[in-house]
Amino acid sequence: MHKVANREALDGVQQMHRGVHMALDALVNHGDTEAAVEILRQIDAAMVDWINETRKMR
């Protein structure tokens, strides 16, 4: 299956991907669980907003 996304969707996925890497860096390289948790919570909130907006557009 060939998946297609608009620029806005691709930018959103890339931003979330960067956030996951930031959380991993905080956790693995700096041992900062609090920072990792905060970043992951922000990503989670952004994903929920994105999913809800996508549902409205359907």
Secondary structure, DSSP 8 states (H G I E B T S, - for coil): ------HHHHHHHHHHHHHHHHHHIIIIIT--HHHHHHHHHHHHHHHHHHHHHHHHH-
